[in-house]
Amino acid sequence: MPEIYLQVIEGNGIIKGTPSYTALPKGFGPRHMAITTNLKGDQKAYVLNEKMPFITIFQLNRNTGELTQQYNVETLPANQYTDSGEYGSEIVLHPSENWLYVSHRGTGSIIVYAILADGLLKRIQVDNIRISGFFNFSYYVPYCEISIN
């Protein structure tokens, strides 16, 4: 069962949180997480799954660290999947917290989402940059320009 473990830094050590983990559906393979800090109300944790083409959105309890699953969002439109394995590679939250960027192995795509006021996502752009395999693009994000069609 794929799980996200919660650990709390306390003093000079790390202790197991309560609850100690959050489970995802079998086969999702959580890979990376981006967490908001500036939303009004509930904060969100966006988990990019490595083995299924979804971002899982969680409500984050700021006091306990508990994650409550809310939605799964497809990373690419179904007509853009190929047989090469459409798996999440990297997820980056823009410093403004208005945009979320996801890279995708297989198609070599970067997907841009607008973060709505309630923390939900609206896919606004898919750029196929034709890079396959693992890649990290986080150092490019503050300088990215996006176009909204």
Disulfide bonds with the S-S distance in Angstrom:
none
